[in-house]
Amino acid sequence: MKRVIISGIGIDIPEAVITNEQLVESFNAWADRENARRAAVGEPLLQKSDTAFIEHASGVKTRHMLFPDGVLDPDRMTPRIPPRADDELSVMAEFGVAAARRALDDAGLGAGDVDMVICAASHHQRPYPAIAIEIQNALGMTGSAFDMGLGCSSAAAGLHVAYNLVRTGAQKRVLVVTPEIITGHLNFRDRQTHFIFGDAASAVILEPIADGETRPGRFEIVDTRSWTQFSNNIRTNFGFLLRAGQEDTSVVFMEGNMIKQVGNKVFKEVTVAGHRFIVDFLADHGLTPEGVRRFWLHQANARMNAMILKLAFGREVDHDRAPMVLERLGNTAAAGSIVALKENHEDMEPGDYGLLCAFGAGYSIGSALLRMM
Ligand code: COA
């Protein structure tokens, strides 16, 4: 088996920022109007959203959006993403390419150096042609490419696959790219979820190194692991069978078929599963949480990460040990832990261990144990 390193990481964060205050104002303006209609016909009224609740419950203060136009308009509450012709680069591929180019630059590589692209994301713009192949083509790469998805664990699962493909020599260099345009699938009229997500793209390049070789400032991958257990507590029902389930087939009804979650159940169940996963995975490598310099956890909820770490360590852990990008970016789905890794590793010393661990729909957990060279 070959040794494998992460030779490059790239991220792309959209410029536009939307605050909690802006989101709540637009939700409540819509809710007022909707409640006037409901009151007139005797339907139960909606409750208002609240900035203080959002900050306390989730830790999110702002999120970045690729297409903010339309989101805050109470008449629309959906990003306005102009359609593109089939021969134009698709929006998702474009976002992935931006992060991938940065990963290539970081690694000092050209397009010809990578022979596989995996587009691992929680939502794909279409089933085929695979977004990964479009990214491969846009970057001028050859070889093979495919899409994969495992909710918010997609990028970690992509690393698990890529690590084993490079380790066994099946592929020379693999690009795992995660463009998350999650605001396009979010129901901004759902009080339970409208504040959670933001957009971000990440990209990671894996390649082998020779025995005895070292690349200062880069991570060697010690091991990767993936775990799943079925749950309906985070679910989207959006898919190609929707139209066939309707009497009126002229339109596809999105309302009710977008992301929904039973957040408090997810919180409890994933906290338990997550901390056990971390402790067991580390123990299998002769490590305890105290022996790991940094944790780049999934960025879904600040209190949840604090709880997972408290259970794993048996004590409180600070943000130097487990950085959070959630407050600024919201939950960027599978890109979140990679963004945390990219922004928080340059101070690490040779020999330091780091653990990337993502969790989410499925349920699913994916992790990579890294050691700084
Ligand atoms: N504004 C004001 N109140 C709100 C609200 C909002 N936007 N959204 C929900 N509430 C209300 C609820 O209706 C509930 O009211 P009730 O007690 O009268 O029924 C109350 O706040 C508590 O709701 P709950 O869902 O129990 O809150 P919570 O503390 O669990 O926080 C989440 C909600 C979503 C922030 C939190 O559960 C979470 O982040 N869970 C983990 C999600 C996750 O990890 N997902 C996986 C990755 S995608």
Residues whose N, C-alpha, C, O or C-beta is under 5 A from the ligand:
A	BS01	COA	K48 S49 D50 F53 A57 S58 C152 R191 Q192 G263 N264 V266 F267 A300 N301 F359 G360
